[in-house]
Amino acid sequence: MRIIPIMATKGGVGKSKVCVSLGRAFRGRDLKVGFLDVDWVAPNLHVELGIDP
């Protein structure tokens, strides 16, 4: 298992979009993918994935 952290000190720079894009690319190669959004102020990874929190 490999962990690839995507981090930034500023909001609105595209972290969620990068995560989803990488995840889709890895899934295209039949790799397992998991996401963990630890933004306590404005989590929005669920929006990018189109799912309810």
Distance bins in CASP14 RR format, pairs under 12 A and 6 or more apart:
PFRMAT RR
TARGET T0000
AUTHOR 0000-0000-0000
RMODE 2
METHOD distances of the structure
MODEL  1
1 31 0 0 0 0 0 1 0 0 0 0 0
1 32 0 0 0 0 1 0 0 0 0 0 0
1 33 0 0 0 0 0 1 0 0 0 0 0
1 34 0 0 0 0 0 1 0 0 0 0 0
2 22 0 0 0 0 0 1 0 0 0 0 0
2 26 0 0 0 0 1 0 0 0 0 0 0
2 31 0 0 0 0 1 0 0 0 0 0 0
2 32 0 0 0 0 0 1 0 0 0 0 0
2 33 0 0 0 0 0 1 0 0 0 0 0
2 34 0 0 0 0 0 1 0 0 0 0 0
3 33 0 0 0 0 0 1 0 0 0 0 0
3 34 0 0 0 0 1 0 0 0 0 0 0
3 35 0 0 0 0 0 1 0 0 0 0 0
3 36 0 0 0 0 1 0 0 0 0 0 0
4 15 0 0 0 0 0 1 0 0 0 0 0
4 18 0 0 0 0 1 0 0 0 0 0 0
4 19 0 0 0 0 1 0 0 0 0 0 0
4 21 0 0 0 0 0 1 0 0 0 0 0
4 22 1 0 0 1 0 0 0 0 0 0 0
4 23 0 0 0 0 1 0 0 0 0 0 0
4 25 0 0 0 0 0 1 0 0 0 0 0
4 26 0 0 0 0 1 0 0 0 0 0 0
4 31 0 0 0 0 0 1 0 0 0 0 0
4 33 0 0 0 0 1 0 0 0 0 0 0
4 34 0 0 0 0 0 1 0 0 0 0 0
4 35 0 0 0 0 0 1 0 0 0 0 0
4 36 0 0 0 0 0 1 0 0 0 0 0
5 15 0 0 0 0 0 1 0 0 0 0 0
5 18 0 0 0 0 0 1 0 0 0 0 0
5 19 0 0 0 0 1 0 0 0 0 0 0
5 22 0 0 0 0 0 1 0 0 0 0 0
5 35 0 0 0 0 0 1 0 0 0 0 0
5 36 0 0 0 0 1 0 0 0 0 0 0
5 38 0 0 0 0 1 0 0 0 0 0 0
6 13 0 0 0 0 0 1 0 0 0 0 0
6 14 0 0 0 0 1 0 0 0 0 0 0
6 15 1 0 1 0 0 0 0 0 0 0 0
6 16 0 0 0 0 1 0 0 0 0 0 0
6 17 0 0 0 0 1 0 0 0 0 0 0
6 18 1 0 1 0 0 0 0 0 0 0 0
6 19 1 0 1 0 0 0 0 0 0 0 0
6 20 0 0 0 0 0 1 0 0 0 0 0
6 21 0 0 0 0 0 1 0 0 0 0 0
6 22 1 0 0 1 0 0 0 0 0 0 0
6 23 0 0 0 0 0 1 0 0 0 0 0
6 35 0 0 0 0 1 0 0 0 0 0 0
6 36 0 0 0 0 0 1 0 0 0 0 0
6 37 0 0 0 0 0 1 0 0 0 0 0
6 38 0 0 0 0 0 1 0 0 0 0 0
6 39 0 0 0 0 0 1 0 0 0 0 0
6 45 0 0 0 0 0 1 0 0 0 0 0
6 48 0 0 0 0 0 1 0 0 0 0 0
7 13 0 0 0 0 0 1 0 0 0 0 0
7 14 0 0 0 0 0 1 0 0 0 0 0
7 15 1 0 0 1 0 0 0 0 0 0 0
7 16 0 0 0 0 0 1 0 0 0 0 0
7 18 0 0 0 0 0 1 0 0 0 0 0
7 19 0 0 0 0 0 1 0 0 0 0 0
7 36 0 0 0 0 0 1 0 0 0 0 0
7 37 0 0 0 0 0 1 0 0 0 0 0
7 38 0 0 0 0 1 0 0 0 0 0 0
7 39 0 0 0 0 0 1 0 0 0 0 0
8 14 1 0 0 1 0 0 0 0 0 0 0
8 15 1 0 1 0 0 0 0 0 0 0 0
8 16 0 0 0 0 0 1 0 0 0 0 0
8 17 0 0 0 0 0 1 0 0 0 0 0
8 18 0 0 0 0 1 0 0 0 0 0 0
8 19 0 0 0 0 0 1 0 0 0 0 0
8 39 0 0 0 0 0 1 0 0 0 0 0
9 15 0 0 0 0 0 1 0 0 0 0 0
9 39 0 0 0 0 0 1 0 0 0 0 0
10 39 0 0 0 0 0 1 0 0 0 0 0
10 41 0 0 0 0 0 1 0 0 0 0 0
10 42 0 0 0 0 0 1 0 0 0 0 0
11 17 0 0 0 0 0 1 0 0 0 0 0
11 39 0 0 0 0 1 0 0 0 0 0 0
11 41 0 0 0 0 1 0 0 0 0 0 0
11 42 1 0 0 1 0 0 0 0 0 0 0
11 43 0 0 0 0 0 1 0 0 0 0 0
11 44 0 0 0 0 1 0 0 0 0 0 0
12 18 0 0 0 0 0 1 0 0 0 0 0
12 39 0 0 0 0 0 1 0 0 0 0 0
12 41 0 0 0 0 0 1 0 0 0 0 0
12 42 0 0 0 0 1 0 0 0 0 0 0
12 44 0 0 0 0 1 0 0 0 0 0 0
12 48 0 0 0 0 0 1 0 0 0 0 0
13 39 0 0 0 0 0 1 0 0 0 0 0
14 20 0 0 0 0 1 0 0 0 0 0 0
14 21 0 0 0 0 1 0 0 0 0 0 0
14 22 0 0 0 0 0 1 0 0 0 0 0
14 39 0 0 0 0 0 1 0 0 0 0 0
14 44 0 0 0 0 1 0 0 0 0 0 0
14 45 0 0 0 0 0 1 0 0 0 0 0
14 48 0 0 0 0 1 0 0 0 0 0 0
15 21 0 0 0 0 0 1 0 0 0 0 0
15 22 0 0 0 0 0 1 0 0 0 0 0
15 35 0 0 0 0 0 1 0 0 0 0 0
15 37 0 0 0 0 1 0 0 0 0 0 0
15 38 0 0 0 0 0 1 0 0 0 0 0
15 39 0 0 0 0 1 0 0 0 0 0 0
15 42 0 0 0 0 0 1 0 0 0 0 0
15 43 0 0 0 0 0 1 0 0 0 0 0
15 44 0 0 0 0 1 0 0 0 0 0 0
15 45 0 0 0 0 1 0 0 0 0 0 0
15 48 0 0 0 0 1 0 0 0 0 0 0
16 22 0 0 0 0 0 1 0 0 0 0 0
16 23 0 0 0 0 0 1 0 0 0 0 0
16 35 0 0 0 0 1 0 0 0 0 0 0
16 36 0 0 0 0 0 1 0 0 0 0 0
16 37 1 0 0 1 0 0 0 0 0 0 0
16 38 0 0 0 0 0 1 0 0 0 0 0
16 39 0 0 0 0 1 0 0 0 0 0 0
16 42 0 0 0 0 1 0 0 0 0 0 0
16 43 0 0 0 0 1 0 0 0 0 0 0
16 44 1 0 1 0 0 0 0 0 0 0 0
16 45 1 0 1 0 0 0 0 0 0 0 0
16 46 0 0 0 0 1 0 0 0 0 0 0
16 47 1 0 0 1 0 0 0 0 0 0 0
16 48 1 0 1 0 0 0 0 0 0 0 0
16 49 0 0 0 0 1 0 0 0 0 0 0
16 50 0 0 0 0 0 1 0 0 0 0 0
17 23 0 0 0 0 0 1 0 0 0 0 0
17 24 0 0 0 0 0 1 0 0 0 0 0
17 44 0 0 0 0 1 0 0 0 0 0 0
17 45 0 0 0 0 1 0 0 0 0 0 0
17 47 0 0 0 0 0 1 0 0 0 0 0
17 48 1 0 0 1 0 0 0 0 0 0 0
17 49 0 0 0 0 0 1 0 0 0 0 0
18 24 0 0 0 0 0 1 0 0 0 0 0
18 25 0 0 0 0 0 1 0 0 0 0 0
18 35 0 0 0 0 0 1 0 0 0 0 0
18 45 0 0 0 0 0 1 0 0 0 0 0
18 48 0 0 0 0 1 0 0 0 0 0 0
19 25 0 0 0 0 0 1 0 0 0 0 0
19 26 0 0 0 0 0 1 0 0 0 0 0
19 33 0 0 0 0 1 0 0 0 0 0 0
19 34 0 0 0 0 1 0 0 0 0 0 0
19 35 1 0 0 1 0 0 0 0 0 0 0
19 36 0 0 0 0 1 0 0 0 0 0 0
19 37 0 0 0 0 1 0 0 0 0 0 0
19 38 0 0 0 0 0 1 0 0 0 0 0
19 39 0 0 0 0 0 1 0 0 0 0 0
19 43 0 0 0 0 0 1 0 0 0 0 0
19 44 0 0 0 0 0 1 0 0 0 0 0
19 45 1 0 0 1 0 0 0 0 0 0 0
19 46 0 0 0 0 0 1 0 0 0 0 0
19 47 0 0 0 0 0 1 0 0 0 0 0
19 48 1 0 0 1 0 0 0 0 0 0 0
19 49 0 0 0 0 1 0 0 0 0 0 0
20 26 0 0 0 0 0 1 0 0 0 0 0
20 27 0 0 0 0 0 1 0 0 0 0 0
20 33 0 0 0 0 1 0 0 0 0 0 0
20 34 0 0 0 0 0 1 0 0 0 0 0
20 35 0 0 0 0 1 0 0 0 0 0 0
20 37 0 0 0 0 0 1 0 0 0 0 0
20 44 0 0 0 0 0 1 0 0 0 0 0
20 45 1 0 0 1 0 0 0 0 0 0 0
20 46 0 0 0 0 0 1 0 0 0 0 0
20 47 0 0 0 0 1 0 0 0 0 0 0
20 48 1 0 1 0 0 0 0 0 0 0 0
20 49 1 0 0 1 0 0 0 0 0 0 0
20 50 0 0 0 0 1 0 0 0 0 0 0
20 51 0 0 0 0 0 1 0 0 0 0 0
21 27 0 0 0 0 0 1 0 0 0 0 0
21 28 0 0 0 0 0 1 0 0 0 0 0
21 33 0 0 0 0 0 1 0 0 0 0 0
21 35 0 0 0 0 0 1 0 0 0 0 0
21 48 0 0 0 0 1 0 0 0 0 0 0
21 49 0 0 0 0 0 1 0 0 0 0 0
22 28 0 0 0 0 0 1 0 0 0 0 0
22 29 0 0 0 0 0 1 0 0 0 0 0
22 31 0 0 0 0 0 1 0 0 0 0 0
22 33 0 0 0 0 1 0 0 0 0 0 0
22 34 0 0 0 0 0 1 0 0 0 0 0
22 35 0 0 0 0 1 0 0 0 0 0 0
22 48 0 0 0 0 0 1 0 0 0 0 0
23 29 0 0 0 0 1 0 0 0 0 0 0
23 31 0 0 0 0 1 0 0 0 0 0 0
23 32 0 0 0 0 1 0 0 0 0 0 0
23 33 1 0 1 0 0 0 0 0 0 0 0
23 34 1 0 0 1 0 0 0 0 0 0 0
23 35 1 0 0 1 0 0 0 0 0 0 0
23 45 0 0 0 0 0 1 0 0 0 0 0
23 48 0 0 0 0 0 1 0 0 0 0 0
23 49 0 0 0 0 1 0 0 0 0 0 0
24 31 0 0 0 0 0 1 0 0 0 0 0
24 33 0 0 0 0 1 0 0 0 0 0 0
24 34 0 0 0 0 0 1 0 0 0 0 0
24 35 0 0 0 0 0 1 0 0 0 0 0
24 48 0 0 0 0 0 1 0 0 0 0 0
24 49 0 0 0 0 1 0 0 0 0 0 0
25 31 0 0 0 0 1 0 0 0 0 0 0
25 33 0 0 0 0 1 0 0 0 0 0 0
26 32 0 0 0 0 1 0 0 0 0 0 0
26 33 1 0 1 0 0 0 0 0 0 0 0
26 34 0 0 0 0 1 0 0 0 0 0 0
26 35 0 0 0 0 0 1 0 0 0 0 0
27 33 1 0 1 0 0 0 0 0 0 0 0
27 34 0 0 0 0 1 0 0 0 0 0 0
27 35 0 0 0 0 0 1 0 0 0 0 0
27 49 0 0 0 0 0 1 0 0 0 0 0
33 49 0 0 0 0 0 1 0 0 0 0 0
34 45 0 0 0 0 0 1 0 0 0 0 0
34 49 0 0 0 0 0 1 0 0 0 0 0
35 43 0 0 0 0 0 1 0 0 0 0 0
35 44 0 0 0 0 0 1 0 0 0 0 0
35 45 1 0 1 0 0 0 0 0 0 0 0
35 46 0 0 0 0 1 0 0 0 0 0 0
35 48 0 0 0 0 1 0 0 0 0 0 0
35 49 1 0 0 1 0 0 0 0 0 0 0
35 50 0 0 0 0 0 1 0 0 0 0 0
35 51 0 0 0 0 0 1 0 0 0 0 0
35 53 0 0 0 0 0 1 0 0 0 0 0
36 43 0 0 0 0 0 1 0 0 0 0 0
36 45 0 0 0 0 1 0 0 0 0 0 0
36 46 0 0 0 0 0 1 0 0 0 0 0
37 43 1 0 1 0 0 0 0 0 0 0 0
37 44 1 0 0 1 0 0 0 0 0 0 0
37 45 1 1 0 0 0 0 0 0 0 0 0
37 46 1 0 0 1 0 0 0 0 0 0 0
37 47 0 0 0 0 1 0 0 0 0 0 0
37 48 0 0 0 0 1 0 0 0 0 0 0
37 49 0 0 0 0 1 0 0 0 0 0 0
37 51 0 0 0 0 0 1 0 0 0 0 0
37 53 0 0 0 0 1 0 0 0 0 0 0
38 45 0 0 0 0 1 0 0 0 0 0 0
39 45 1 0 0 1 0 0 0 0 0 0 0
39 46 0 0 0 0 0 1 0 0 0 0 0
39 47 0 0 0 0 0 1 0 0 0 0 0
39 48 0 0 0 0 0 1 0 0 0 0 0
43 49 0 0 0 0 0 1 0 0 0 0 0
43 53 1 0 0 1 0 0 0 0 0 0 0
44 50 0 0 0 0 0 1 0 0 0 0 0
44 51 0 0 0 0 0 1 0 0 0 0 0
44 53 0 0 0 0 1 0 0 0 0 0 0
45 51 0 0 0 0 1 0 0 0 0 0 0
45 53 0 0 0 0 1 0 0 0 0 0 0
46 52 1 0 0 1 0 0 0 0 0 0 0
46 53 1 0 1 0 0 0 0 0 0 0 0
47 53 0 0 0 0 1 0 0 0 0 0 0
END
